[in-house]
Amino acid sequence: MTPYAHLLEDLAAEQAALDAVLARMTDAQWDLPSHAPGWLVRDQVTHLGHVDEIAARAITDPVGFRAEAAGALREADRAAYEMRYLSPGRAMKAAELRAWWREAGARFLAAARPLDPKGRLPWYGPDMGVPMFVTARLMETWSHGLDVVDVVGIPRPDTDRLRHVVFIGMRTREFSYVNRGLTPNTTPVYVELTAPSGATWAHGDAAAENRITGSASDFCRVVTQRRNLADTDLKVTGPAAQDWMRVAQAFAGPPGEGRRPGQFPKRPVQ
């Protein structure tokens, strides 16, 4: 199996893991508030389906997508823009919303499978390489799925598929600064993480003074802004490493608010 085929398989597995949670949820749980201000649990699922549809369109109709993206980027009222695409999901019954999300995810996978991994695709900003484009969908499926799991309390254990989220978290270090209008801090940072399987994932020069060590699960929660650093067991050493974790953002769009310190208990060390 090629690395790209394996990536697509991991995305399908991540979708299936979230679907197993959605299948067990009561109707009431779909309407619980999530930790994203103003967003319900069902909004997290609607967002995933909406962006999967847009991502498939970027593959099958790049010209049409570029025109659509230009209009979206001109939107001055982001809250109004979000509510326009979240509203249809709020009007659906839980079973209907789950079925629509599943179909959107399947359509994206079908559109992505024949792509040349060396190709590039349009998105909101610079074009993206095909593997990074698909990795972003996996990262979003995991992180918005976490928004669901955090509220409904149905287990969805982390797996070594988090290696893709770690990868995009590392790759977006410079973006995290630029997105906030800051000059990127390029001081080398060594990252050593323990995977859910117990394997060690290391990135960078082990002799670097700036270091981040701990669980891959915590690292992924911080770079996707699903946990405040204070609520993790990550050990962050050196000013450059601390600075990066302060601004880390693995997803596109304006700087996120993140989560407040003390909002979640620390995860037990595996």
Backbone as CSV, one residue per row, in Angstrom:
resi,resn,N_x,N_y,N_z,CA_x,CA_y,CA_z,C_x,C_y,C_z
1,MET,0.846,-1.197,0.000,0.000,0.000,0.000,0.884,1.250,0.000
2,THR,0.569,2.207,-0.862,1.349,3.438,-0.930,1.048,4.313,0.288
3,PRO,1.959,5.240,0.632,1.681,6.147,1.749,0.372,6.932,1.556
4,TYR,0.085,7.332,0.324,-1.148,8.088,0.083,-2.379,7.204,0.302
5,ALA,-2.334,5.975,-0.182,-3.455,5.063,0.036,-3.653,4.795,1.526
6,HIS,-2.545,4.697,2.262,-2.627,4.489,3.707,-3.264,5.702,4.386
7,LEU,-2.921,6.905,3.920,-3.515,8.124,4.468,-5.022,8.124,4.255
8,LEU,-5.466,7.767,3.048,-6.903,7.716,2.778,-7.590,6.676,3.660
9,GLU,-6.918,5.549,3.876,-7.470,4.509,4.750,-7.602,5.017,6.179
10,ASP,-6.618,5.778,6.633,-6.670,6.334,7.989,-7.787,7.370,8.123
11,LEU,-8.014,8.174,7.083,-9.118,9.125,7.132,-10.448,8.384,7.225
12,ALA,-10.612,7.337,6.424,-11.847,6.552,6.489,-12.035,5.942,7.878
13,ALA,-10.943,5.488,8.494,-11.014,4.907,9.840,-11.381,5.966,10.870
14,GLU,-10.868,7.184,10.684,-11.193,8.266,11.617,-12.670,8.650,11.498
15,GLN,-13.183,8.654,10.279,-14.611,8.904,10.082,-15.444,7.813,10.761
16,ALA,-15.019,6.571,10.614,-15.753,5.453,11.209,-15.739,5.525,12.735
17,ALA,-14.617,5.969,13.310,-14.526,6.090,14.768,-15.503,7.131,15.287
18,LEU,-15.629,8.254,14.575,-16.598,9.268,14.982,-18.017,8.764,14.759
19,ASP,-18.247,8.070,13.653,-19.588,7.564,13.368,-20.053,6.600,14.457
20,ALA,-19.135,5.820,15.020,-19.499,4.891,16.093,-19.991,5.646,17.323
21,VAL,-19.427,6.848,17.558,-19.899,7.695,18.662,-21.277,8.254,18.335
22,LEU,-21.426,8.799,17.129,-22.707,9.403,16.738,-23.841,8.390,16.794
23,ALA,-23.533,7.135,16.455,-24.563,6.093,16.449,-25.115,5.822,17.846
24,ARG,-24.321,6.092,18.878,-24.732,5.806,20.259,-25.373,7.002,20.949
25,MET,-25.357,8.169,20.314,-25.858,9.371,20.963,-27.385,9.421,20.988
26,THR,-27.923,9.962,22.071,-29.359,10.213,22.144,-29.686,11.483,21.362
27,ASP,-30.941,11.670,21.029,-31.349,12.884,20.324,-30.989,14.133,21.135
28,ALA,-31.141,14.049,22.456,-30.844,15.205,23.307,-29.368,15.577,23.256
29,GLN,-28.491,14.592,23.142,-27.058,14.877,23.135,-26.631,15.668,21.902
30,TRP,-27.340,15.517,20.805,-27.000,16.277,19.599,-27.168,17.782,19.811
31,ASP,-28.003,18.152,20.770,-28.283,19.573,20.996,-27.601,20.136,22.239
32,LEU,-26.650,19.382,22.793,-25.865,19.906,23.905,-24.903,20.990,23.406
33,PRO,-24.621,22.008,24.226,-23.595,22.992,23.840,-22.223,22.333,23.848
34,SER,-21.411,22.610,22.840,-20.034,22.135,22.841,-19.160,23.200,23.499
35,HIS,-17.862,22.924,23.610,-16.965,23.885,24.239,-16.578,25.024,23.303
36,ALA,-16.970,24.948,22.030,-16.783,26.074,21.115,-17.953,27.028,21.334
37,PRO,-17.693,28.260,21.767,-18.783,29.178,22.115,-19.820,29.318,21.005
38,GLY,-21.094,29.083,21.356,-22.190,29.249,20.421,-22.468,28.042,19.539
39,TRP,-21.635,27.011,19.637,-21.789,25.827,18.783,-22.356,24.658,19.583
40,LEU,-23.387,24.026,19.016,-23.935,22.806,19.581,-23.133,21.598,19.084
41,VAL,-23.367,20.453,19.692,-22.732,19.223,19.219,-23.065,18.998,17.745
42,ARG,-24.333,19.202,17.370,-24.719,18.982,15.978,-23.997,19.941,15.031
43,ASP,-23.624,21.120,15.526,-22.896,22.077,14.674,-21.516,21.543,14.303
44,GLN,-20.885,20.823,15.221,-19.576,20.245,14.929,-19.673,19.245,13.765
45,VAL,-20.738,18.462,13.762,-20.943,17.486,12.691,-21.303,18.192,11.391
46,THR,-22.151,19.221,11.481,-22.512,19.989,10.290,-21.280,20.630,9.667
47,HIS,-20.409,21.177,10.503,-19.186,21.797,9.988,-18.354,20.787,9.203
48,LEU,-18.196,19.592,9.764,-17.406,18.571,9.077,-18.014,18.223,7.714
49,GLY,-19.323,18.018,7.686,-19.975,17.680,6.424,-19.880,18.802,5.418
50,HIS,-20.061,20.028,5.887,-19.994,21.201,5.011,-18.609,21.331,4.385
51,VAL,-17.566,21.204,5.201,-16.215,21.376,4.671,-15.820,20.183,3.800
52,ASP,-16.294,18.984,4.125,-16.036,17.838,3.244,-16.645,18.083,1.860
53,GLU,-17.844,18.657,1.821,-18.471,18.957,0.533,-17.665,19.994,-0.237
54,ILE,-17.209,21.032,0.465,-16.413,22.066,-0.189,-15.094,21.487,-0.688
55,ALA,-14.466,20.644,0.128,-13.183,20.048,-0.256,-13.344,19.158,-1.483
56,ALA,-14.445,18.421,-1.564,-14.701,17.606,-2.751,-14.888,18.492,-3.978
57,ARG,-15.531,19.639,-3.785,-15.740,20.574,-4.897,-14.407,21.159,-5.364
58,ALA,-13.498,21.394,-4.434,-12.178,21.908,-4.811,-11.447,20.920,-5.713
59,ILE,-11.754,19.631,-5.551,-11.145,18.596,-6.388,-11.848,18.499,-7.738
60,THR,-13.189,18.448,-7.720,-13.944,18.170,-8.942,-14.246,19.405,-9.766
61,ASP,-14.260,20.588,-9.133,-14.571,21.837,-9.840,-13.712,22.963,-9.278
62,PRO,-12.397,22.931,-9.529,-11.504,23.927,-8.934,-11.832,25.365,-9.332
63,VAL,-12.303,25.575,-10.564,-12.646,26.934,-10.997,-13.837,27.455,-10.189
64,GLY,-14.873,26.634,-10.079,-16.035,27.031,-9.291,-15.685,27.229,-7.831
65,PHE,-14.816,26.356,-7.316,-14.413,26.504,-5.921,-13.694,27.828,-5.689
66,ARG,-12.785,28.197,-6.590,-12.028,29.439,-6.405,-12.964,30.642,-6.325
67,ALA,-14.004,30.656,-7.152,-14.963,31.756,-7.118,-15.726,31.766,-5.789
68,GLU,-16.114,30.576,-5.342,-16.825,30.455,-4.068,-15.942,30.885,-2.905
69,ALA,-14.677,30.470,-2.925,-13.748,30.808,-1.844,-13.493,32.305,-1.784
70,ALA,-13.384,32.944,-2.952,-13.157,34.390,-2.980,-14.306,35.121,-2.311
71,GLY,-15.530,34.659,-2.555,-16.688,35.285,-1.916,-16.686,35.076,-0.410
72,ALA,-16.315,33.862,0.011,-16.280,33.574,1.447,-15.234,34.422,2.154
73,LEU,-14.096,34.623,1.508,-13.020,35.401,2.133,-13.377,36.875,2.243
74,ARG,-14.328,37.326,1.422,-14.763,38.731,1.506,-15.793,38.953,2.601
75,GLU,-16.292,37.867,3.180,-17.310,37.979,4.227,-16.752,38.743,5.425
76,ALA,-17.403,39.840,5.776,-16.948,40.637,6.914,-17.469,40.070,8.234
77,ASP,-18.643,39.480,8.206,-19.278,38.967,9.425,-19.125,37.450,9.453
78,ARG,-18.066,36.990,10.105,-17.787,35.546,10.127,-18.884,34.775,10.853
79,ALA,-19.435,35.353,11.918,-20.475,34.659,12.673,-21.708,34.432,11.801
80,ALA,-22.069,35.429,10.993,-23.214,35.288,10.102,-22.942,34.245,9.029
81,TYR,-21.705,34.244,8.513,-21.318,33.254,7.505,-21.420,31.847,8.076
82,GLU,-20.913,31.642,9.286,-20.972,30.326,9.908,-22.412,29.892,10.133
83,MET,-23.244,30.813,10.588,-24.625,30.437,10.898,-25.394,30.043,9.646
84,ARG,-25.031,30.623,8.494,-25.715,30.260,7.256,-25.494,28.799,6.910
85,TYR,-24.268,28.284,7.142,-24.055,26.886,6.793,-24.369,25.942,7.953
86,LEU,-24.439,26.468,9.186,-24.818,25.616,10.312,-26.337,25.449,10.411
87,SER,-27.082,26.432,9.931,-28.544,26.408,10.083,-29.200,25.169,9.472
88,PRO,-28.812,24.725,8.264,-29.454,23.507,7.735,-29.274,22.295,8.650
89,GLY,-28.122,22.190,9.298,-27.894,21.084,10.220,-28.774,21.168,11.455
90,ARG,-29.087,22.386,11.859,-29.955,22.546,13.026,-31.396,22.189,12.696
91,ALA,-31.737,22.220,11.411,-33.105,21.888,11.000,-33.290,20.395,10.769
92,MET,-32.200,19.640,10.724,-32.291,18.199,10.465,-32.522,17.414,11.749
93,LYS,-33.178,16.288,11.610,-33.225,15.327,12.704,-31.844,14.690,12.840
94,ALA,-31.553,14.160,14.022,-30.222,13.604,14.276,-29.844,12.542,13.242
95,ALA,-30.755,11.641,12.937,-30.460,10.572,11.982,-30.188,11.137,10.591
96,GLU,-30.915,12.180,10.213,-30.714,12.803,8.903,-29.352,13.478,8.827
97,LEU,-28.988,14.170,9.895,-27.707,14.865,9.915,-26.551,13.863,9.866
98,ARG,-26.667,12.794,10.622,-25.617,11.771,10.602,-25.477,11.169,9.194
99,ALA,-26.604,10.878,8.554,-26.554,10.284,7.214,-25.941,11.254,6.208
100,TRP,-26.302,12.529,6.297,-25.747,13.530,5.372,-24.241,13.672,5.576
101,TRP,-23.798,13.716,6.853,-22.362,13.823,7.130,-21.619,12.615,6.575
102,ARG,-22.160,11.421,6.767,-21.520,10.213,6.248,-21.378,10.290,4.726
103,GLU,-22.430,10.745,4.057,-22.400,10.844,2.600,-21.363,11.869,2.136
104,ALA,-21.280,13.009,2.846,-20.309,14.048,2.478,-18.890,13.525,2.621
105,GLY,-18.621,12.807,3.707,-17.295,12.242,3.908,-16.948,11.201,2.857
106,ALA,-17.929,10.385,2.487,-17.702,9.359,1.467,-17.439,9.999,0.109
107,ARG,-18.161,11.088,-0.197,-17.941,11.774,-1.472,-16.550,12.393,-1.533
108,PHE,-16.086,12.918,-0.412,-14.732,13.471,-0.414,-13.709,12.372,-0.661
109,LEU,-13.843,11.251,0.018,-12.898,10.150,-0.178,-12.919,9.662,-1.619
110,ALA,-14.115,9.557,-2.208,-14.222,9.102,-3.595,-13.533,10.072,-4.543
111,ALA,-13.653,11.370,-4.267,-13.007,12.366,-5.119,-11.490,12.362,-4.936
112,ALA,-11.026,12.054,-3.731,-9.593,12.137,-3.422,-8.823,10.901,-3.876
113,ARG,-9.469,9.749,-3.945,-8.742,8.506,-4.233,-7.962,8.535,-5.547
114,PRO,-8.521,9.054,-6.649,-7.767,8.982,-7.912,-6.689,10.053,-8.068
115,LEU,-6.537,10.946,-7.097,-5.613,12.068,-7.252,-4.158,11.620,-7.278
116,ASP,-3.355,12.402,-7.985,-1.903,12.211,-7.981,-1.356,12.827,-6.698
117,PRO,-0.711,12.050,-5.846,-0.192,12.616,-4.590,0.791,13.762,-4.786
118,LYS,1.337,13.888,-5.998,2.269,14.984,-6.265,1.553,16.252,-6.713
119,GLY,0.231,16.195,-6.870,-0.528,17.345,-7.342,-0.821,18.353,-6.249
120,ARG,-1.465,19.450,-6.647,-1.847,20.506,-5.711,-3.313,20.870,-5.942
121,LEU,-3.942,21.372,-4.875,-5.360,21.695,-4.923,-5.600,23.100,-4.371
122,PRO,-6.606,23.803,-4.906,-6.915,25.133,-4.380,-7.578,25.039,-3.017
123,TRP,-7.328,26.044,-2.179,-7.991,26.119,-0.880,-8.051,27.586,-0.472
124,TYR,-8.443,27.869,0.741,-8.565,29.250,1.211,-7.173,29.774,1.541
125,GLY,-6.515,30.372,0.582,-5.128,30.780,0.729,-4.314,30.086,-0.334
126,PRO,-3.032,29.807,-0.066,-2.201,29.131,-1.072,-2.727,27.733,-1.383
127,ASP,-2.462,27.277,-2.623,-2.808,25.902,-2.980,-2.083,24.935,-2.041
128,MET,-2.677,23.759,-1.857,-2.124,22.771,-0.944,-1.735,21.514,-1.702
129,GLY,-0.649,20.861,-1.282,-0.315,19.555,-1.817,-1.402,18.563,-1.450
130,VAL,-1.617,17.591,-2.323,-2.710,16.635,-2.121,-2.627,15.912,-0.768
131,PRO,-1.470,15.352,-0.370,-1.439,14.675,0.929,-1.772,15.609,2.101
132,MET,-1.281,16.854,2.054,-1.596,17.790,3.136,-3.089,18.124,3.142
133,PHE,-3.685,18.226,1.958,-5.115,18.502,1.832,-5.927,17.415,2.524
134,VAL,-5.570,16.157,2.276,-6.283,15.038,2.896,-5.971,14.963,4.389
135,THR,-4.719,15.231,4.760,-4.342,15.230,6.172,-5.153,16.253,6.952
136,ALA,-5.409,17.401,6.339,-6.216,18.435,7.001,-7.624,17.939,7.284
137,ARG,-8.187,17.134,6.376,-9.520,16.588,6.621,-9.481,15.579,7.775
138,LEU,-8.410,14.799,7.864,-8.292,13.860,8.981,-8.153,14.617,10.293
139,MET,-7.318,15.652,10.294,-7.119,16.447,11.508,-8.445,17.054,11.964
140,GLU,-9.232,17.579,11.016,-10.514,18.192,11.385,-11.502,17.139,11.872
141,THR,-11.520,15.977,11.239,-12.429,14.918,11.682,-12.110,14.515,13.112
142,TRP,-10.813,14.399,13.418,-10.428,14.038,14.787,-10.752,15.168,15.769
143,SER,-10.410,16.410,15.425,-10.539,17.504,16.395,-11.998,17.901,16.619
144,HIS,-12.798,17.975,15.558,-14.218,18.279,15.759,-14.933,17.080,16.373
145,GLY,-14.444,15.877,16.073,-14.960,14.710,16.773,-14.670,14.779,18.256
146,LEU,-13.506,15.318,18.611,-13.166,15.496,20.018,-14.128,16.471,20.684
147,ASP,-14.539,17.506,19.960,-15.528,18.444,20.495,-16.821,17.717,20.854
148,VAL,-17.168,16.716,20.056,-18.355,15.917,20.346,-18.111,15.030,21.564
149,VAL,-17.022,14.282,21.539,-16.715,13.328,22.606,-16.572,14.030,23.955
150,ASP,-15.961,15.214,23.953,-15.757,15.951,25.201,-17.074,16.252,25.906
151,VAL,-18.159,16.352,25.148,-19.454,16.729,25.720,-20.321,15.509,26.017
152,VAL,-20.367,14.565,25.079,-21.302,13.451,25.257,-20.736,12.329,26.105
153,GLY,-19.404,12.279,26.267,-18.805,11.300,27.171,-18.764,9.882,26.648
154,ILE,-18.949,9.687,25.344,-18.856,8.358,24.751,-17.411,8.142,24.305
155,PRO,-16.756,7.074,24.716,-15.326,6.907,24.422,-15.034,6.832,22.920
156,ARG,-13.943,7.464,22.533,-13.357,7.306,21.197,-11.852,7.355,21.399
157,PRO,-11.267,6.223,21.779,-9.844,6.218,22.160,-8.944,6.743,21.043
158,ASP,-7.907,7.473,21.434,-6.913,7.924,20.469,-6.154,6.724,19.920
159,THR,-5.698,6.835,18.687,-4.927,5.793,18.027,-3.677,6.423,17.421
160,ASP,-2.838,5.596,16.836,-1.630,6.113,16.195,-1.942,6.871,14.904
161,ARG,-3.214,6.965,14.529,-3.579,7.874,13.435,-3.267,9.317,13.802
162,LEU,-3.025,9.558,15.089,-2.637,10.909,15.515,-1.315,11.351,14.902
163,ARG,-0.562,10.413,14.321,0.692,10.834,13.695,0.426,11.881,12.607
164,HIS,-0.737,11.795,11.970,-1.077,12.774,10.934,-1.364,14.146,11.549
165,VAL,-1.980,14.153,12.710,-2.265,15.417,13.386,-0.976,16.030,13.912
166,VAL,-0.075,15.179,14.424,1.244,15.666,14.847,1.958,16.300,13.661
167,PHE,1.923,15.630,12.516,2.597,16.125,11.320,2.088,17.509,10.942
168,ILE,0.773,17.683,10.884,0.240,18.974,10.475,0.464,20.018,11.567
169,GLY,0.495,19.579,12.821,0.820,20.503,13.909,2.228,21.037,13.803
170,MET,3.156,20.170,13.392,4.541,20.598,13.191,4.660,21.521,11.980
171,ARG,3.984,21.160,10.894,4.096,21.916,9.655,3.490,23.310,9.757
172,THR,2.561,23.512,10.670,1.874,24.806,10.765,2.496,25.725,11.817
173,ARG,3.691,25.407,12.283,4.319,26.277,13.283,4.457,27.714,12.750
174,GLU,5.025,27.884,11.558,5.209,29.226,10.999,3.862,29.896,10.731
175,PHE,2.912,29.136,10.180,1.581,29.675,9.915,0.934,30.238,11.173
176,SER,1.146,29.585,12.305,0.532,30.015,13.562,0.924,31.450,13.914
177,TYR,2.142,31.827,13.580,2.598,33.204,13.819,2.059,34.151,12.757
178,VAL,2.238,33.781,11.504,1.804,34.646,10.402,0.312,34.931,10.498
179,ASN,-0.456,33.931,10.904,-1.905,34.076,11.015,-2.302,35.114,12.058
180,ARG,-1.409,35.404,12.996,-1.666,36.404,14.026,-0.927,37.716,13.756
181,GLY,-0.314,37.807,12.567,0.416,39.017,12.229,1.732,39.142,12.957
182,LEU,2.305,38.008,13.366,3.554,37.995,14.122,4.696,37.458,13.258
183,THR,5.907,37.837,13.606,7.083,37.285,12.946,7.343,35.883,13.483
184,PRO,7.455,34.884,12.601,7.656,33.510,13.088,8.947,33.363,13.879
185,ASN,8.861,32.605,14.948,10.028,32.228,15.725,10.562,30.930,15.119
186,THR,11.746,30.996,14.557,12.304,29.834,13.852,13.389,29.107,14.653
187,THR,13.540,29.463,15.929,14.504,28.760,16.772,14.163,27.272,16.807
188,PRO,15.150,26.385,16.569,14.849,24.950,16.547,14.206,24.464,17.849
189,VAL,13.184,23.634,17.694,12.510,23.011,18.838,12.478,21.508,18.604
190,TYR,12.958,20.767,19.583,12.919,19.299,19.517,11.603,18.830,20.138
191,VAL,10.911,17.950,19.418,9.632,17.421,19.891,9.738,15.908,20.005
192,GLU,9.474,15.385,21.192,9.488,13.941,21.416,8.188,13.546,22.106
193,LEU,7.394,12.732,21.409,6.050,12.415,21.877,5.857,10.911,22.005
194,THR,5.034,10.527,22.966,4.671,9.129,23.141,3.341,8.886,22.452
195,ALA,3.343,8.001,21.474,2.133,7.677,20.714,1.165,6.873,21.568
196,PRO,-0.110,6.818,21.195,-1.060,5.981,21.935,-0.616,4.530,22.052
197,SER,0.131,4.024,21.054,0.614,2.640,21.096,1.798,2.455,22.033
198,GLY,2.392,3.571,22.485,3.597,3.512,23.297,4.864,3.789,22.517
199,ALA,4.761,3.879,21.198,5.923,4.203,20.366,6.368,5.638,20.638
200,THR,7.617,5.929,20.308,8.156,7.283,20.463,8.263,7.941,19.094
201,TRP,7.707,9.148,18.981,7.796,9.939,17.758,8.688,11.137,18.047
202,ALA,9.799,11.240,17.366,10.749,12.326,17.611,10.924,13.162,16.356
203,HIS,11.007,14.475,16.542,11.170,15.416,15.434,12.195,16.472,15.838
204,GLY,13.192,16.680,14.971,14.162,17.737,15.223,15.446,17.233,15.846
205,ASP,16.278,18.180,16.242,17.598,17.906,16.802,17.475,17.634,18.295
206,ALA,17.833,16.420,18.702,17.695,16.045,20.111,18.569,16.893,21.024
207,ALA,19.547,17.620,20.453,20.419,18.471,21.262,19.855,19.877,21.442
208,ALA,18.736,20.181,20.816,18.162,21.529,20.901,17.793,21.871,22.335
209,GLU,18.016,23.118,22.720,17.697,23.564,24.078,16.189,23.713,24.275
210,ASN,15.478,24.101,23.218,14.025,24.215,23.299,13.404,22.864,22.979
211,ARG,12.532,22.386,23.883,12.030,21.015,23.766,10.564,20.941,24.192
212,ILE,9.856,20.019,23.545,8.489,19.678,23.942,8.432,18.167,24.058
213,THR,8.084,17.667,25.229,7.983,16.231,25.432,6.673,15.911,26.136
214,GLY,6.181,14.705,25.904,4.935,14.284,26.531,4.148,13.394,25.590
215,SER,2.846,13.312,25.790,2.013,12.429,24.974,1.618,13.107,23.663
216,ALA,1.544,12.305,22.614,1.054,12.810,21.332,-0.387,13.284,21.477
217,SER,-1.160,12.627,22.320,-2.561,13.023,22.525,-2.651,14.452,23.046
218,ASP,-1.807,14.790,24.019,-1.827,16.153,24.554,-1.311,17.156,23.527
219,PHE,-0.242,16.804,22.807,0.297,17.707,21.794,-0.771,18.027,20.747
220,CYS,-1.478,16.998,20.297,-2.509,17.210,19.281,-3.653,18.071,19.811
221,ARG,-3.992,17.913,21.074,-5.049,18.735,21.654,-4.633,20.201,21.749
222,VAL,-3.366,20.455,21.996,-2.889,21.833,22.097,-2.818,22.486,20.723
223,VAL,-2.237,21.800,19.723,-2.066,22.435,18.415,-3.391,22.604,17.681
224,THR,-4.424,21.841,18.059,-5.752,22.053,17.482,-6.619,22.932,18.383
225,GLN,-6.012,23.474,19.445,-6.666,24.385,20.379,-7.878,23.761,21.061
226,ARG,-7.779,22.450,21.343,-8.832,21.772,22.099,-8.486,21.645,23.573
227,ARG,-7.263,22.007,23.959,-6.876,22.062,25.352,-5.922,23.227,25.552
228,ASN,-6.046,23.851,26.711,-5.034,24.816,27.123,-3.808,24.032,27.583
229,LEU,-2.638,24.560,27.291,-1.405,23.874,27.666,-1.381,23.533,29.149
230,ALA,-1.978,24.400,29.980,-1.972,24.188,31.425,-2.737,22.936,31.831
231,ASP,-3.627,22.461,30.978,-4.429,21.279,31.286,-3.848,20.006,30.677
232,THR,-2.576,20.050,30.322,-1.898,18.873,29.771,-0.659,18.563,30.606
233,ASP,-0.057,17.434,30.323,1.188,17.056,30.983,2.396,17.270,30.071
234,LEU,2.224,18.050,29.014,3.372,18.345,28.152,4.426,19.108,28.934
235,LYS,5.674,18.744,28.733,6.789,19.476,29.320,7.392,20.348,28.227
236,VAL,7.286,21.657,28.409,7.727,22.616,27.402,8.896,23.402,27.977
237,THR,10.064,23.231,27.383,11.298,23.811,27.899,11.862,24.821,26.906
238,GLY,12.144,26.034,27.396,12.771,27.043,26.557,11.763,28.045,26.013
239,PRO,12.193,29.301,25.804,11.270,30.351,25.380,10.665,30.126,24.000
240,ALA,11.419,29.567,23.051,10.871,29.350,21.713,9.780,28.294,21.736
241,ALA,9.988,27.218,22.504,8.975,26.168,22.615,7.721,26.703,23.296
242,GLN,7.911,27.487,24.352,6.764,28.061,25.058,6.002,29.027,24.167
243,ASP,6.748,29.809,23.383,6.127,30.774,22.486,5.290,30.061,21.427
244,TRP,5.815,28.975,20.881,5.087,28.217,19.873,3.785,27.654,20.436
245,MET,3.841,27.047,21.590,2.641,26.461,22.165,1.602,27.528,22.536
246,ARG,2.058,28.748,22.723,1.127,29.845,23.030,0.274,30.206,21.822
247,VAL,0.837,30.080,20.610,0.119,30.515,19.410,-0.288,29.347,18.508
248,ALA,0.094,28.124,18.832,-0.079,26.978,17.932,-1.504,26.871,17.399
249,GLN,-1.601,26.680,16.078,-2.905,26.535,15.418,-2.720,25.688,14.173
250,ALA,-3.235,24.483,14.198,-3.054,23.544,13.088,-4.146,23.646,12.038
251,PHE,-5.128,24.492,12.245,-6.247,24.594,11.309,-6.260,25.958,10.636
252,ALA,-6.877,26.026,9.455,-6.970,27.279,8.708,-7.994,28.209,9.355
253,GLY,-7.974,29.472,8.935,-8.933,30.435,9.449,-8.293,31.398,10.421
254,PRO,-9.072,32.372,10.902,-8.525,33.360,11.830,-8.094,32.721,13.134
255,PRO,-7.248,33.409,13.908,-6.789,32.846,15.186,-7.956,32.416,16.069
256,GLY,-7.871,31.199,16.577,-8.941,30.696,17.430,-8.778,31.145,18.868
257,GLU,-9.880,31.061,19.614,-9.852,31.457,21.022,-9.209,30.384,21.890
258,GLY,-9.243,29.146,21.431,-8.681,28.071,22.237,-9.552,27.756,23.443
259,ARG,-8.967,27.133,24.423,-9.691,26.750,25.644,-9.046,27.415,26.849
260,ARG,-9.831,27.667,27.870,-9.344,28.345,29.066,-8.615,27.357,29.975
261,PRO,-7.618,27.834,30.738,-6.976,26.958,31.730,-8.000,26.452,32.738
262,GLY,-7.899,25.187,33.102,-8.809,24.614,34.084,-10.129,24.141,33.524
263,GLN,-10.322,24.265,32.193,-11.583,23.864,31.589,-11.736,22.342,31.546
264,PHE,-10.591,21.622,31.540,-10.603,20.166,31.475,-9.633,19.614,32.511
265,PRO,-9.932,18.459,33.083,-8.942,17.810,33.951,-7.805,17.277,33.102
266,LYS,-6.632,17.168,33.694,-5.508,16.582,32.984,-5.802,15.116,32.690
267,ARG,-5.371,14.682,31.492,-5.533,13.288,31.120,-4.553,12.435,31.925
268,PRO,-4.962,11.234,32.359,-4.031,10.372,33.073,-2.890,9.956,32.150
269,VAL,-1.699,9.845,32.700,-0.549,9.422,31.920,-0.734,7.968,31.535
270,GLN,-0.584,7.673,30.229,-0.808,6.304,29.724,0.409,5.424,30.054
